[in-house]
Amino acid sequence: MPGIYVSRRDTTPSGDVLTTFDIRMTAPNREPALTPQVEHTIEHLAATFLRNHPQWKERVVYWGPMGCCTGSYLIMQGALESTDIVDLIKETFIFIADFEGDVPGATPRDCGNYSYMDLPEAKKAAKKYLEETLIPIEPSRLTYPE
């Protein structure tokens, strides 16, 4: 189900812990996946927001789309839990849902497929995720089902 899940934790050779989060926006194989254009737009907007977040930017390692187009992965430095980043993910998706203007990095210089974007649909998907999953977040949406 849509939610925020710890997908894995890894320890680097230097001893740093990296936590990979599954930012699941649609229910796999039960509801329509996001289009690749929507995923690409969300990638640009979320990565920009997270890399500039005053509290979290130093811990953000990576944000990128899932190949199955049901959400994105967020890799952060530290042994974190889903509950630790709920507010951060809410802020990220508010930023996306409210975004106006040119998508950051959507230029030939910065992106290998810069015109492969759909901002209106990305905003709709972000709003849906906020309203249906993030704002009323339930404990069952923070831990993978057993």
DSSP file with accessible surface (Angstrom, degrees, kcal/mol):
  #  RESIDUE AA STRUCTURE BP1 BP2  ACC     N-H-->O    O-->H-N    N-H-->O    O-->H-N    TCO  KAPPA ALPHA  PHI   PSI    X-CA   Y-CA   Z-CA
    1    1 A M              0   0   91      0, 0.0    23,-0.1     0, 0.0    25,-0.1   0.000 360.0 360.0 360.0 155.6    0.0    0.0    0.0
    2    2 A P        +     0   0    7      0, 0.0     2,-0.3     0, 0.0    23,-0.2  -0.286 360.0  99.8 -55.6 141.6    1.1    3.6   -0.4
    3    3 A G  E    S-A   24   0A   0     21,-1.8    21,-1.5    23,-0.1     2,-0.5  -0.975  74.6 -72.4 171.8-162.7    3.3    4.7    2.5
    4    4 A I  E     +A   23   0A   0    137,-2.6     2,-0.4    -2,-0.3    19,-0.2  -0.984  52.1 175.7-127.2 115.1    6.9    5.3    3.7
    5    5 A Y  E     -A   22   0A   5     17,-2.3    17,-3.4    -2,-0.5     2,-0.6  -0.950  36.7-120.7-126.8 142.6    8.8    2.2    4.3
    6    6 A V  E     -A   21   0A  32    136,-0.4   138,-0.3    -2,-0.4    15,-0.3  -0.714  30.5-178.7 -75.2 118.6   12.4    1.3    5.3
    7    7 A S  E     -     0   0A  46     13,-3.2     2,-0.3    -2,-0.6    14,-0.2   0.852  57.9 -30.5 -87.1 -41.1   13.5   -0.9    2.4
    8    8 A R  E     -A   20   0A 141     12,-1.5    12,-2.9     2,-0.0     2,-0.4  -0.980  46.6-135.1-168.3 163.8   17.0   -1.6    3.7
    9    9 A R  E     -A   19   0A  97     -2,-0.3     2,-0.3    10,-0.2    10,-0.2  -0.996  22.3-173.6-128.7 138.0   19.9   -0.4    5.7
   10   10 A D  E     -A   18   0A  54      8,-2.6     8,-3.3    -2,-0.4     2,-0.5  -0.957  15.9-144.5-129.9 149.7   23.5   -0.7    4.6
   11   11 A T  E     -A   17   0A 100     -2,-0.3     6,-0.2     6,-0.2     5,-0.1  -0.964  19.1-140.2-114.9 126.2   26.8    0.0    6.3
   12   12 A T    >   -     0   0   37      4,-3.0     3,-2.5    -2,-0.5     0, 0.0  -0.335  31.7-100.9 -76.3 164.6   29.6    1.4    4.2
   13   13 A P  T 3  S+     0   0  146      0, 0.0    -1,-0.1     0, 0.0    -2,-0.0   0.816 125.5  56.7 -56.8 -26.4   33.2    0.2    4.6
   14   14 A S  T 3  S-     0   0   94      2,-0.1    -2,-0.0     1,-0.0    -3,-0.0   0.501 123.8-105.5 -84.7  -2.0   33.8    3.5    6.6
   15   15 A G  S <  S+     0   0   46     -3,-2.5     2,-0.2     1,-0.3    -1,-0.0   0.433  71.0 143.7  96.7  -0.7   31.0    2.5    9.0
   16   16 A D        -     0   0   78     -5,-0.1    -4,-3.0     1,-0.0     2,-0.5  -0.536  44.0-136.8 -72.9 138.0   28.4    5.0    7.8
   17   17 A V  E     -A   11   0A  38     -6,-0.2    61,-4.1    -2,-0.2     2,-0.5  -0.822  16.4-164.7 -95.9 132.1   24.8    3.6    7.9
   18   18 A L  E     -AB  10  77A  41     -8,-3.3    -8,-2.6    -2,-0.5     2,-0.5  -0.977   3.9-156.5-115.8 130.4   22.6    4.4    4.9
   19   19 A T  E     -AB   9  76A   0     57,-3.1    57,-2.7    -2,-0.5     2,-0.5  -0.926   3.8-154.9-108.5 126.4   18.9    3.9    5.1
   20   20 A T  E     -AB   8  75A  15    -12,-2.9   -13,-3.2    -2,-0.5   -12,-1.5  -0.901  11.6-159.7 -99.9 125.7   16.9    3.3    1.9
   21   21 A F  E     -AB   6  74A   0     53,-3.4    53,-2.0    -2,-0.5     2,-0.8  -0.865  14.3-140.9-106.7 140.1   13.2    4.3    2.0
   22   22 A D  E     -AB   5  73A   0    -17,-3.4   -17,-2.3    -2,-0.4     2,-1.2  -0.889  13.2-164.0 -94.1 107.6   10.5    3.1   -0.3
   23   23 A I  E     -AB   4  72A   0     49,-3.1    49,-1.9    -2,-0.8     2,-0.6  -0.763  16.8-166.8 -94.6  85.2    8.3    6.2   -0.9
   24   24 A R  E     +AB   3  71A  35    -21,-1.5   -21,-1.8    -2,-1.2    47,-0.3  -0.679  20.7 170.8 -86.6 117.9    5.4    4.2   -2.3
   25   25 A M        +     0   0    9     45,-2.5     2,-0.3    -2,-0.6    46,-0.2   0.691  64.7  31.7-100.2 -24.6    2.8    6.3   -4.0
   26   26 A T  S    S-     0   0    9     44,-1.8    -1,-0.2   -25,-0.1   -23,-0.1  -0.958  86.9-102.9-132.7 155.8    0.6    3.7   -5.6
   27   27 A A    >>  -     0   0    4     -2,-0.3     3,-2.0     5,-0.1     4,-1.6  -0.664  48.0-116.7 -77.8 113.4   -0.5    0.2   -4.6
   28   28 A P  T 34 S-     0   0   30      0, 0.0    -1,-0.1     0, 0.0    41,-0.0  -0.242  89.4  -4.7 -56.7 132.7    1.6   -2.1   -6.8
   29   29 A N  T 34 S+     0   0  169      2,-0.3    -2,-0.0     1,-0.1     4,-0.0   0.534 126.3  73.4  63.3   9.7   -0.4   -4.3   -9.2
   30   30 A R  T <4 S+     0   0  160     -3,-2.0    -1,-0.1     1,-0.4    -3,-0.0   0.540 101.1  22.2-124.1 -19.3   -3.7   -3.0   -7.7
   31   31 A E  S  < S-     0   0   61     -4,-1.6    -1,-0.4     0, 0.0    -2,-0.3  -0.958  99.2 -71.8-142.9 162.4   -3.9    0.6   -9.0
   32   32 A P        -     0   0  111      0, 0.0    -5,-0.1     0, 0.0     3,-0.1  -0.247  48.4-126.5 -58.7 139.6   -2.4    2.4  -12.0
   33   33 A A        -     0   0   53      1,-0.1    37,-0.2    -7,-0.1     2,-0.2  -0.321  32.3 -93.7 -74.0 165.1    1.3    3.1  -11.8
   34   34 A L        -     0   0   22     35,-3.3    -1,-0.1     1,-0.1    37,-0.1  -0.506  44.6-107.0 -73.2 151.0    2.6    6.7  -12.3
   35   35 A T     >  -     0   0   63     -2,-0.2     4,-2.6     1,-0.1     3,-0.2  -0.460  25.9-115.6 -74.4 155.2    3.6    7.5  -15.9
   36   36 A P  H  > S+     0   0   60      0, 0.0     4,-2.6     0, 0.0     5,-0.2   0.871 117.6  56.1 -58.9 -33.3    7.4    7.8  -16.5
   37   37 A Q  H  > S+     0   0   64      2,-0.2     4,-2.1     1,-0.2    81,-0.9   0.896 108.5  46.8 -65.7 -39.5    6.9   11.5  -17.2
   38   38 A V  H  > S+     0   0    6     -3,-0.2     4,-2.8     2,-0.2     5,-0.2   0.942 112.9  49.1 -66.0 -46.6    5.3   12.0  -13.8
   39   39 A E  H  X S+     0   0    4     -4,-2.6     4,-2.5     1,-0.2    -2,-0.2   0.912 111.0  50.7 -58.3 -42.3    8.0   10.0  -12.1
   40   40 A H  H  X S+     0   0   27     -4,-2.6     4,-2.1    -5,-0.2    -1,-0.2   0.917 111.5  47.1 -64.2 -42.3   10.7   12.1  -13.9
   41   41 A T  H  X S+     0   0    0     -4,-2.1     4,-2.4     2,-0.2     5,-0.2   0.935 112.4  49.3 -65.0 -45.7    9.1   15.4  -12.9
   42   42 A I  H  X S+     0   0    0     -4,-2.8     4,-3.2     1,-0.2     5,-0.4   0.903 108.1  56.0 -60.0 -39.9    8.7   14.3   -9.3
   43   43 A E  H  X S+     0   0   57     -4,-2.5     4,-2.4    -5,-0.2     5,-0.3   0.948 109.7  44.4 -57.2 -50.3   12.4   13.2   -9.4
   44   44 A H  H  X S+     0   0   26     -4,-2.1     4,-1.8     1,-0.2    -1,-0.2   0.927 118.7  42.5 -62.0 -45.1   13.5   16.6  -10.4
   45   45 A L  H  X S+     0   0    0     -4,-2.4     4,-2.5     2,-0.2    -2,-0.2   0.932 116.9  44.9 -70.8 -46.7   11.3   18.5   -7.9
   46   46 A A  H  X S+     0   0    0     -4,-3.2     4,-3.1    -5,-0.2     5,-0.3   0.928 113.4  50.1 -65.0 -44.8   11.9   16.2   -4.9
   47   47 A A  H  X S+     0   0    6     -4,-2.4     4,-2.4    -5,-0.4    -1,-0.2   0.921 112.2  48.3 -60.9 -42.2   15.7   16.0   -5.4
   48   48 A T  H  X S+     0   0   41     -4,-1.8     4,-0.7    -5,-0.3    -1,-0.2   0.946 114.5  45.6 -62.3 -47.0   15.9   19.8   -5.7
   49   49 A F  H >< S+     0   0   39     -4,-2.5     3,-1.0     1,-0.2     4,-0.4   0.950 115.5  45.5 -61.9 -48.6   13.8   20.3   -2.6
   50   50 A L  H >< S+     0   0    0     -4,-3.1     3,-1.1     1,-0.3    -1,-0.2   0.881 108.1  55.7 -66.5 -39.1   15.6   17.6   -0.5
   51   51 A R  H 3< S+     0   0  155     -4,-2.4    -1,-0.3    -5,-0.3    -2,-0.2   0.653 115.7  40.1 -67.9 -15.1   19.1   18.8   -1.5
   52   52 A N  T << S+     0   0  110     -3,-1.0    -1,-0.2    -4,-0.7    -2,-0.2   0.318  80.8 127.6-113.8   4.9   18.2   22.3   -0.3
   53   53 A H    <>  -     0   0    9     -3,-1.1     4,-2.1    -4,-0.4     5,-0.2  -0.462  57.5-139.0 -67.7 128.2   16.3   21.4    2.9
   54   54 A P  T  4 S+     0   0  115      0, 0.0     4,-0.1     0, 0.0    -1,-0.1   0.843  96.9  31.7 -60.4 -34.2   17.8   23.3    5.8
   55   55 A Q  T  4 S+     0   0  140      1,-0.1     3,-0.1     2,-0.1    -2,-0.1   0.836 130.5  28.5 -91.0 -37.0   17.6   20.4    8.3
   56   56 A W  T >> S+     0   0   23      1,-0.1     3,-2.4     2,-0.1     4,-0.9   0.572  84.7  98.7-106.4 -12.2   18.1   17.3    6.1
   57   57 A K  G >< S+     0   0   94     -4,-2.1     3,-0.6     1,-0.3    -1,-0.1   0.818  82.6  55.9 -54.6 -34.1   20.2   18.3    3.1
   58   58 A E  G 34 S+     0   0  162      1,-0.2    -1,-0.3    -5,-0.2    -2,-0.1   0.697 110.3  46.2 -71.3 -17.1   23.4   17.0    4.6
   59   59 A R  G <4 S+     0   0   81     -3,-2.4    18,-2.9    17,-0.1     2,-0.5   0.521  85.7 104.1-102.6  -8.2   21.9   13.5    5.1
   60   60 A V  E <<  +C   76   0A  26     -4,-0.9    16,-0.2    -3,-0.6     3,-0.1  -0.641  35.1 165.4 -78.7 123.6   20.3   13.2    1.7
   61   61 A V  E     -     0   0A  82     14,-2.8     2,-0.3    -2,-0.5    15,-0.2   0.795  61.1  -9.9-101.8 -43.3   22.2   10.8   -0.5
   62   62 A Y  E     -C   75   0A 104     13,-1.7    13,-2.8     2,-0.0     2,-0.4  -0.992  42.9-169.6-161.5 143.0   19.8   10.0   -3.4
   63   63 A W  E     +C   74   0A   4     -2,-0.3    11,-0.2    11,-0.2   -16,-0.1  -0.989  30.4 149.1-132.0 129.3   16.3   10.4   -4.6
   64   64 A G  E     -C   73   0A   0      9,-2.2     9,-3.3    -2,-0.4     2,-0.1  -0.996  43.1 -94.7-159.8 156.7   15.2    8.5   -7.7
   65   65 A P  E     -C   72   0A  43      0, 0.0     2,-0.3     0, 0.0     7,-0.3  -0.340  35.3-116.8 -73.2 150.2   12.2    6.8   -9.3
   66   66 A M    >   -     0   0    4      5,-2.6     3,-1.9     1,-0.1     5,-0.2  -0.661  21.0-127.5 -79.5 141.9   11.4    3.1   -9.0
   67   67 A G  T 3  S+     0   0   84     -2,-0.3    -1,-0.1     1,-0.3     5,-0.0   0.799 109.8  59.7 -60.5 -27.6   11.5    1.3  -12.3
   68   68 A C  T 3  S-     0   0   75      1,-0.0    -1,-0.3     3,-0.0   -34,-0.1   0.526 107.1-128.6 -80.7  -3.7    7.9   -0.1  -11.7
   69   69 A C  S <  S+     0   0   23     -3,-1.9   -35,-3.3     2,-0.2    -2,-0.1   0.822  76.6 115.9  61.5  36.4    6.7    3.5  -11.5
   70   70 A T  S    S-     0   0    7    -37,-0.2   -45,-2.5     1,-0.2   -44,-1.8   0.363  86.1 -48.5-111.3   3.9    4.9    3.1   -8.2
   71   71 A G  E     -B   24   0A   0    -47,-0.3    -5,-2.6    -5,-0.2     2,-0.3  -0.985  64.4 -80.3 161.9-156.2    7.0    5.6   -6.2
   72   72 A S  E     -BC  23  65A   0    -49,-1.9   -49,-3.1    -2,-0.3     2,-0.4  -0.902  24.9-120.3-139.2 164.2   10.6    6.5   -5.5
   73   73 A Y  E     -BC  22  64A  82     -9,-3.3    -9,-2.2    -2,-0.3     2,-0.5  -0.897  19.5-166.4-107.1 139.6   13.6    5.6   -3.4
   74   74 A L  E     -BC  21  63A   0    -53,-2.0   -53,-3.4    -2,-0.4     2,-0.5  -0.996   3.7-163.5-123.2 122.8   15.2    8.0   -0.9
   75   75 A I  E     +BC  20  62A  40    -13,-2.8   -14,-2.8    -2,-0.5   -13,-1.7  -0.942  14.1 179.3-108.3 127.4   18.6    7.1    0.5
   76   76 A M  E     -BC  19  60A   0    -57,-2.7   -57,-3.1    -2,-0.5     2,-0.3  -0.951  31.6-110.9-129.0 149.1   19.6    8.9    3.6
   77   77 A Q  E    S+B   18   0A  68    -18,-2.9   -59,-0.2    -2,-0.3     2,-0.1  -0.569  80.7  41.3 -76.7 133.0   22.7    8.9    5.8
   78   78 A G  S    S-     0   0    7    -61,-4.1     2,-1.4    -2,-0.3   -59,-0.2  -0.174  96.8 -74.8 113.8 156.9   22.0    7.4    9.3
   79   79 A A  S    S+     0   0   67    -61,-0.1     2,-0.2    -2,-0.1    -2,-0.1  -0.698  70.1 169.3 -86.3  87.1   20.0    4.6   10.8
   80   80 A L        -     0   0   11     -2,-1.4     2,-0.3    -4,-0.2   -60,-0.1  -0.642  28.8-141.8-104.8 159.8   16.6    6.1   10.4
   81   81 A E    >>  -     0   0  100     -2,-0.2     3,-1.2     1,-0.1     4,-0.6  -0.785  31.8-108.6-111.7 161.6   13.0    4.9   10.8
   82   82 A S  H >> S+     0   0    4     60,-0.3     3,-1.5    -2,-0.3     4,-0.5   0.883 119.0  59.6 -55.9 -40.5   10.0    5.8    8.6
   83   83 A T  H >4 S+     0   0   92      1,-0.3     3,-0.6     2,-0.2     4,-0.4   0.796  95.4  64.9 -61.4 -26.5    8.6    7.9   11.5
   84   84 A D  H <4 S+     0   0   76     -3,-1.2    -1,-0.3     1,-0.2     4,-0.2   0.759 110.2  35.0 -66.4 -27.0   11.8   10.1   11.4
   85   85 A I  H <X S+     0   0    0     -3,-1.5     4,-2.7    -4,-0.6     5,-0.3   0.327  81.6 104.7-115.3   9.0   11.1   11.4    7.9
   86   86 A V  H <X S+     0   0   14     -3,-0.6     4,-2.6    -4,-0.5     5,-0.2   0.941  87.4  45.1 -55.3 -50.2    7.3   11.7    7.8
   87   87 A D  H  > S+     0   0  111     -4,-0.4     4,-2.7     1,-0.2    -1,-0.2   0.901 112.0  52.7 -63.1 -38.8    7.3   15.5    8.1
   88   88 A L  H  > S+     0   0    2      2,-0.2     4,-2.4     1,-0.2    -1,-0.2   0.924 110.9  46.6 -61.0 -44.4   10.1   15.7    5.6
   89   89 A I  H  X S+     0   0    0     -4,-2.7     4,-2.5     2,-0.2     5,-0.2   0.904 111.0  52.2 -69.0 -38.0    8.2   13.7    3.0
   90   90 A K  H  X S+     0   0   50     -4,-2.6     4,-2.3    -5,-0.3     5,-0.2   0.955 111.0  47.7 -58.6 -48.4    5.0   15.8    3.7
   91   91 A E  H  X S+     0   0   80     -4,-2.7     4,-2.4     1,-0.2    -2,-0.2   0.901 110.8  52.5 -58.8 -41.9    7.0   19.0    3.1
   92   92 A T  H  X S+     0   0    0     -4,-2.4     4,-2.1     1,-0.2    -1,-0.2   0.931 112.1  43.7 -60.9 -45.9    8.5   17.5   -0.1
   93   93 A F  H  X S+     0   0    0     -4,-2.5     4,-2.7     2,-0.2    -1,-0.2   0.798 110.2  54.9 -78.1 -24.0    5.1   16.6   -1.5
   94   94 A I  H  X S+     0   0   81     -4,-2.3     4,-2.3    -5,-0.2    -1,-0.2   0.929 108.4  51.2 -65.8 -44.1    3.6   19.9   -0.5
   95   95 A F  H  X S+     0   0   62     -4,-2.4     4,-0.6    -5,-0.2    -2,-0.2   0.929 113.9  43.6 -56.5 -46.2    6.4   21.5   -2.5
   96   96 A I  H >< S+     0   0    0     -4,-2.1     3,-1.0     1,-0.2    -2,-0.2   0.942 113.2  50.1 -66.8 -47.6    5.6   19.4   -5.5
   97   97 A A  H 3< S+     0   0   15     -4,-2.7    -1,-0.2     1,-0.2    -2,-0.2   0.839 119.0  38.5 -61.8 -32.2    1.9   19.8   -5.3
   98   98 A D  H 3< S+     0   0  112     -4,-2.3    -1,-0.2    -5,-0.2    -2,-0.2   0.427  86.6 131.8 -97.1  -0.8    2.2   23.6   -5.1
   99   99 A F    <<  +     0   0   29     -3,-1.0     2,-0.4    -4,-0.6    24,-0.1  -0.277  29.7 179.8 -64.3 135.6    5.1   24.0   -7.5
  100  100 A E        +     0   0  147      2,-0.1     2,-0.2    -2,-0.0    -2,-0.0  -0.974  42.1  27.8-129.2 145.9    4.8   26.7  -10.2
  101  101 A G  S    S-     0   0   50     -2,-0.4     2,-0.3     2,-0.0    -2,-0.0  -0.668 100.5 -12.2 109.6-163.5    7.3   27.6  -12.9
  102  102 A D  S    S-     0   0  155     -2,-0.2    -2,-0.1     1,-0.1     3,-0.1  -0.601  71.6-110.5 -79.0 135.6   10.0   25.8  -14.7
  103  103 A V    >   -     0   0   18     -2,-0.3     3,-1.9     3,-0.1    -1,-0.1  -0.473  42.3-106.5 -65.1 126.5   10.9   22.4  -13.4
  104  104 A P  T 3  S+     0   0   36      0, 0.0   -56,-0.1     0, 0.0    -1,-0.1  -0.289 101.1  11.0 -57.3 135.6   14.5   22.6  -12.0
  105  105 A G  T 3  S+     0   0   25      1,-0.2     2,-1.7    -3,-0.1     5,-0.1   0.506  85.2 131.3  76.8   4.6   17.1   21.0  -14.1
  106  106 A A    <   +     0   0   26     -3,-1.9    -1,-0.2     4,-0.1    -3,-0.1  -0.432  42.8 106.0 -90.1  63.2   14.7   20.5  -17.1
  107  107 A T  S >> S-     0   0   54     -2,-1.7     4,-2.1     1,-0.1     3,-0.6  -0.943  83.8-111.0-134.4 157.2   17.1   22.0  -19.6
  108  108 A P  T 34 S+     0   0   93      0, 0.0    -1,-0.1     0, 0.0     6,-0.0   0.843 118.7  53.8 -58.1 -30.5   19.3   20.3  -22.3
  109  109 A R  T 34 S+     0   0  211      1,-0.2     3,-0.1     5,-0.0    -3,-0.1   0.845 118.9  31.9 -70.7 -33.1   22.4   21.2  -20.3
  110  110 A D  T <4 S+     0   0   79     -3,-0.6     2,-0.4     1,-0.2    -1,-0.2   0.604 118.2  42.7-104.1 -15.3   21.1   19.5  -17.1
  111  111 A C    ><  -     0   0   17     -4,-2.1     3,-0.9     1,-0.1    -1,-0.2  -0.994  59.4-144.6-142.8 134.7   19.0   16.6  -18.2
  112  112 A G  T 3  S+     0   0   91     -2,-0.4    -1,-0.1     1,-0.3     3,-0.1   0.580 107.9  23.5 -72.7 -11.2   19.3   13.9  -20.8
  113  113 A N  T >  S+     0   0   80     -6,-0.1     3,-2.1     3,-0.1    -1,-0.3  -0.314  76.4 160.1-147.5  54.3   15.6   13.9  -21.5
  114  114 A Y  T <  S+     0   0  104     -3,-0.9    -2,-0.1     1,-0.3    -1,-0.0   0.699  71.2  53.8 -59.9 -24.6   14.6   17.4  -20.3
  115  115 A S  T 3  S+     0   0   91      1,-0.2     2,-1.9    -4,-0.1    -1,-0.3   0.521  81.1  95.4 -89.6  -1.8   11.3   17.5  -22.3
  116  116 A Y    <   +     0   0   85     -3,-2.1     2,-0.3     2,-0.0    -1,-0.2  -0.479  64.6 114.4 -87.7  66.1   10.0   14.2  -20.8
  117  117 A M        -     0   0   38     -2,-1.9   -79,-0.2   -77,-0.1     2,-0.2  -0.941  47.2-168.6-135.2 155.8    8.1   15.9  -18.0
  118  118 A D     >  +     0   0   52    -81,-0.9     4,-2.2    -2,-0.3     5,-0.2  -0.664  12.4 172.7-146.1  82.6    4.4   16.3  -17.0
  119  119 A L  H  > S+     0   0   33      2,-0.2     4,-2.7     1,-0.2     5,-0.2   0.922  76.7  53.6 -62.5 -45.5    4.2   18.9  -14.3
  120  120 A P  H  > S+     0   0   84      0, 0.0     4,-1.9     0, 0.0    -1,-0.2   0.931 114.2  42.0 -58.0 -42.5    0.4   19.1  -14.1
  121  121 A E  H  > S+     0   0   81      2,-0.2     4,-2.5     1,-0.2    -2,-0.2   0.855 111.9  54.8 -73.8 -32.5    0.0   15.4  -13.6
  122  122 A A  H  X S+     0   0    0     -4,-2.2     4,-2.5     2,-0.2    -1,-0.2   0.913 108.2  50.0 -64.0 -41.2    3.0   15.3  -11.1
  123  123 A K  H  X S+     0   0   42     -4,-2.7     4,-2.4     2,-0.2    -2,-0.2   0.913 111.0  49.0 -63.3 -41.3    1.2   17.9   -9.1
  124  124 A K  H  X S+     0   0  127     -4,-1.9     4,-2.5    -5,-0.2    -2,-0.2   0.914 111.7  48.7 -63.2 -44.4   -2.0   15.9   -9.1
  125  125 A A  H  X S+     0   0   16     -4,-2.5     4,-2.4     2,-0.2    -2,-0.2   0.903 111.8  49.6 -63.6 -40.7   -0.1   12.7   -8.0
  126  126 A A  H  X S+     0   0    0     -4,-2.5     4,-2.5     2,-0.2    -2,-0.2   0.920 111.2  49.0 -64.3 -42.4    1.6   14.6   -5.2
  127  127 A K  H  X S+     0   0  116     -4,-2.4     4,-2.9     2,-0.2     5,-0.2   0.923 111.2  49.7 -63.7 -43.1   -1.7   16.1   -4.0
  128  128 A K  H  X S+     0   0   78     -4,-2.5     4,-2.9     2,-0.2     5,-0.4   0.932 111.2  49.1 -61.5 -45.0   -3.3   12.6   -4.1
  129  129 A Y  H  X>S+     0   0    3     -4,-2.4     5,-2.4     1,-0.2     4,-1.9   0.916 113.5  47.4 -62.4 -42.1   -0.4   11.1   -2.1
  130  130 A L  I  <>S+     0   0   11     -4,-2.5     5,-3.1     3,-0.2    -2,-0.2   0.961 117.8  40.0 -61.0 -53.3   -0.6   13.9    0.4
  131  131 A E  I  <5S+     0   0  110     -4,-2.9    -2,-0.2     1,-0.2    -1,-0.2   0.852 125.5  33.3 -69.4 -37.2   -4.4   13.7    0.9
  132  132 A E  I  <5S+     0   0  112     -4,-2.9    -1,-0.2    -5,-0.2    -3,-0.2   0.718 136.0   9.5 -94.9 -22.8   -4.8    9.9    0.9
  133  133 A T  I  <5S+     0   0    7     -4,-1.9    -3,-0.2    -5,-0.4     5,-0.2   0.740 122.9  41.9-123.9 -53.8   -1.5    8.7    2.5
  134  134 A L  I > <S+     0   0    0     -5,-2.4     3,-1.3     2,-0.2    -4,-0.2   0.920 112.2  46.1 -76.1 -45.7    0.7   11.3    4.1
  135  135 A I  T 3 <S+     0   0  108     -5,-3.1    -1,-0.2     1,-0.3    -4,-0.1   0.952 124.0  34.5 -67.3 -43.7   -1.6   13.6    5.9
  136  136 A P  T 3  S+     0   0   65      0, 0.0    -1,-0.3     0, 0.0    -2,-0.2  -0.030  89.9 173.2 -95.2  34.6   -3.7   10.8    7.5
  137  137 A I    <   -     0   0   41     -3,-1.3    -3,-0.1     1,-0.1    -4,-0.1  -0.107  13.4-160.5 -51.8 132.6   -0.6    8.6    7.8
  138  138 A E    >   -     0   0  104     -5,-0.2     3,-2.3     1,-0.1     4,-0.1  -0.835  30.3-112.5-111.5 152.1   -1.3    5.4    9.8
  139  139 A P  G >  S+     0   0  109      0, 0.0     3,-1.9     0, 0.0     4,-0.4   0.845 116.1  63.8 -52.6 -33.8    1.2    3.1   11.5
  140  140 A S  G 3  S+     0   0   70      1,-0.3     3,-0.3     2,-0.2    -3,-0.0   0.696  97.8  56.6 -66.3 -16.0    0.4    0.4    8.9
  141  141 A R  G <  S+     0   0   51     -3,-2.3  -137,-2.6     1,-0.2    -1,-0.3   0.249 102.4  56.5 -97.7  12.4    1.8    2.7    6.2
  142  142 A L  S <  S+     0   0   22     -3,-1.9  -136,-0.4     1,-0.2     2,-0.4   0.423 104.8  47.6-120.6  -4.9    5.1    3.0    7.9
  143  143 A T  S    S-     0   0   91     -4,-0.4    -1,-0.2    -3,-0.3     3,-0.1  -0.996  88.7-109.0-139.2 131.6    6.2   -0.6    8.2
  144  144 A Y        -     0   0   86     -2,-0.4    -3,-0.1  -138,-0.3    -2,-0.0  -0.298  45.1-102.5 -54.7 140.0    6.1   -3.3    5.5
  145  145 A P              0   0  105      0, 0.0    -1,-0.1     0, 0.0    -5,-0.0  -0.331 360.0 360.0 -62.9 146.7    3.4   -5.9    6.1
  146  146 A E              0   0  222     -3,-0.1    -3,-0.0     0, 0.0     0, 0.0  -0.461 360.0 360.0 -76.2 360.0    4.6   -9.2    7.5
